[in-house]
Amino acid sequence: MTAAASSSGGWLADDLALALRDDLALALRAADVADGVSLPGYERRGFSVERKADHSEVTVIDRATETAISDMLRAQRPDYSLHGEEHGVVGPREARRQWVVDPIDGTSNFVRGVPVWATLIALVDDGVPVLGVVSAPALQRRWWAARGLGAHGVTAHGAARELRVSTTNELRRASASITVSESWHAAGKTVQLDRLQRGVARLRNYGDFWQHMLVAEGAVDFAIDAIGLGPYDIAAIAAVVAEAGGTWCDRHGTPDWRSDSLVTCNGALRDAVLRALNGAN
């Protein structure tokens, strides 16, 4: 160890890195527990569907999955709080560290038998997402990252690899995923989105977490999500994309995981995407 690393600051950094490794290992175990609840429920197809106050769908599987995650994480980290989509905030509300959980991102897909859905688990430290796990058991895929520890993914065949975003630096050569929803039209962005879609080389709508993980993998150059997201939709994705070398922000360009929108990019395209998105009609 160098002299610098052996200073008090270096020891502190080492301690924090070790703690983060432990938290990541715990989050991955929590994802295993979540998969054990959500996937059998998805495959049995025997659940009822309700509508929440915001008209989004929810099932008993969503709630049971969040409970399983919460019980495990709270038992192991009682001094951390947890913010879940279905049950709100539990634990010490003034805690510096908070788990942020979406038990099933892509519930509409889940309900209809489309396998593109995932559990999102993030750790936010002093307001910053520092860890993220995205587990999609019906796809047999998982992605994870923690600050300073790299971003990684595992394929359906069990092959693990480090994630890096692409190097595409021109919109006209870009592969994009854009979720064009009524929320974007209500925000007055119809013209900008149409122009942006026509200006790229390849356009798809992979939707939800999937498009952002493709950005982290380098398969897609940028992704624009719908307006109307919650913090549990963003925090884990932000941690993975950032550690893969990409950027993330809301539609205005602010990196705020508590915002209502999400744009992920490979970095080289960030400014061009935001200019196009926020340009004049």
N, C-alpha and C positions, 0 to 999 in steps of 0.2 A: 504494500500500500504506500502511495506517495505521501510526502509530508503534508501536502494540502488535504489529501483525503483523510489523514489521521487527525486533523484539527477538529475542534468541537463541531464546526459546521459540517465537516465531512462525515463525522460519526452520525450526526443528526440525519443527513441525507441517506446514509446507509440504513439507519433505523427505519426511516420512512419508506424506503424501497422494500425492505423486508416486510413491513406491515402491509404494504400494497400487494406484495406477492401472496401473502396469507389471505388478504381480502379477496383477491382474484380466485384463489383456489376455493374459497368458501362460496363465491358467486357461481363458480362452475358446478360445484356440488348442488347448489340450490337449483340450478338449471336442470340437472339430472332429476331432481325431485319433481320439478315442474313438468318435465317431459313425461314422467311416470303418471301424472294426473291427466294432462291435457291430451296426449296422444290416444290412450285407450278411450277417452270420452269422444274424441273426434271419430275414431273408427267404429264405435258402437252406434253412433247417430241417434241415440235415444234421448236427447235433451230437448227441453222447451226453450223458447226464445222470448225474451222480454224487451221492451223499449225503455231506455232511461229518459231522464228529463230532457236531454239534448237530442232525443229521438234516435240515438245510436243503439245498436243491438248489444245485448249481453245475455250470457247463458250461465247456468249453474256451474259449468266447467270453468268459465272465467273466474268466478268467485272462489271456487275450490282450489284452483291453481294458485291464485294470489294468497289464499290462506296458508297453503302448504309452504310457499316461499317465505312468507312473513314469519311463520312459526319457526322455521329453521334459522333464518337470519337474525331474528330477534333473540332467539335462545343463545346464539353464538356471539352476538354483538349487542348486548343490552344497552350499551351507552350510545349506540347509533339510533337515529329515528328511521322510519320507513314511510315513504309516500307511495301508495298504491293507487291505481286508477279506480279500483272498485271499492276500497275501504278507507281511502283517505290517509291521513297521517296518524301513525301510531308510534309510541315511544316518546322519548324526551324531545319536545318541540324545539328547544334551543340548542340541540346537538349540532356540533360542527360538521359531523359526517352524517349523511342521509342516504339510504338506499332509495332508489326511484324505480318503480316496478310497473310494467305493463304485462299482465299475465298472458294475454293473447292479443297481440297486435295483428289486426286483420280478421276481426271477429266475423265480418260479413263473409269473407272467404271460408272461414272455419264452418260457419252455419251452412253454407252451400256445398260443402265438400271439396272446395278448392284447397290444395295443400300449401298454399302460400300464406302462412301465418307463423307467428313466432312469439316466444316469451322474451321480453327485454328486461334486463337487470342492469342498473347503473349504480355507481357509488359517486356521490357528489361530496367533495371536501371543500368546506368554506366557500360554497357557491360555485365550484368548478367541477364539471364531470371529469373524473380521473380514471374511471374504470367502466367498461361496458361488456356485457355478454348478450349475444343475440342467438337464441336457439330455436331452430325450425325443424322439429322432429319429423314432421310429415315429409319434409324434403330430405331428411337425413343430413342436414347441414348445420354447422354452428360457426360463429365468429366471436372473437373475444380480443380484448386489448386492455392495457393499463399503462398509465403514463410512465414513459421511460423503459417499458418492457416489450414494446413492439405490438403489432396487431397480427392476429393469426386466424386461420380458418381451417376447418376440416371438411372434406367432401363426403359424399355418400359412400365412397369406397374406403373411407378411413384415412385418406392421405392428408396430412397436415402441411400447411405452408404459410410462410409469412406474407402478409398483405402489403401491397404498395399500389398507390393510385397511378393512373396513366400519365403520360407526358404530352398528350395532345395539347397544342397551344393555339389552335384556330377553331373558331366556331364552325366554319364551313367543313371542317374535317371531323367534327365531334360526333360521338354517339351519345344520345341524350335520352333520359326518361323524364317525362313531364306529366304530372297528374292534373289535367285540365278539369276542374270541377266548377260548379255553379258559384262557389265562394270566390273564385278568381274573377268571374264575370261581374259579380256584385262589387268587387273591389276596383272595377274599371280597368282591368288588365287584359281584356279580350284582344285588342289590337296588338299589344306587346307580345303576348303569348303566341299569337298567330304568326307574327313576324319572326319570333325566335324559333318556332317549330320549323318554319320554312327555310331557316338559315343554317340548319345543321345537316350533316351527312346522313344520319340515321336517327330515327325517332321511334321510341316505344313507350308504353306506360306499364312498367312492371309493378308499380304501386307499393305503398306501405314501406316496411323495413327493407324489402327485397331490393328496390332500386338503389338505396343508399349503400347496402353491402356490395352491390355490383360496382359502385364508385370506389369503395375501399379496395376491391379486388383489381381494379384497373380495367374491368370489362366495359364499364360505362364511364363517360368523362364527366358528366354532371347530371344531377337529379333535382327536380323541383317537385315538392310535395304539395298537397292541398292546403288551403288555409283552414284553420280550425283545429290544429293539433293541440295536445296537452303536453306538459313537461315529461310525462312518462313515455310519450312517443318519440322524444328527441334525445334525452340525456344519454342513453346507452349508445345510440347511433353516433352522437357527437364524439364520444370517447374513442370509438373504433375508427371512424373516418380520420380524426385528427392524428391518431397514432400511426395510421397507414400513410401519412404524409399529405392528406387532403385538408380541405377547409370546410367549415360549416357555418351557417348564419341564417338569420331569418330573411324574409323577402326584402327587407330594407338594408341588409348588409351587416346587421348587428349579431354577434355570436351570443345569443341569449337562449338557453335551453328552456326557459319559461315562456318563450314566445309562442305564437300560434301558427308559425310557418317554418319551413325548413328547406334550405338550398344546400346541397353538398356538391363539391367540385374537386377536381384534381389539383387545384391551386393555380395552375397556369391560366385557367379559363375563368376564374372567379370574377375578376373585374369586368370582363366582357359580358358574362352572363347577367350580372347585376345591372350593367348599363342598358342592356337590351330589355331587361325586365322592368326597369324603372324609367325608360325613355318616354318621350312625348308621344301622344297618339298620332 
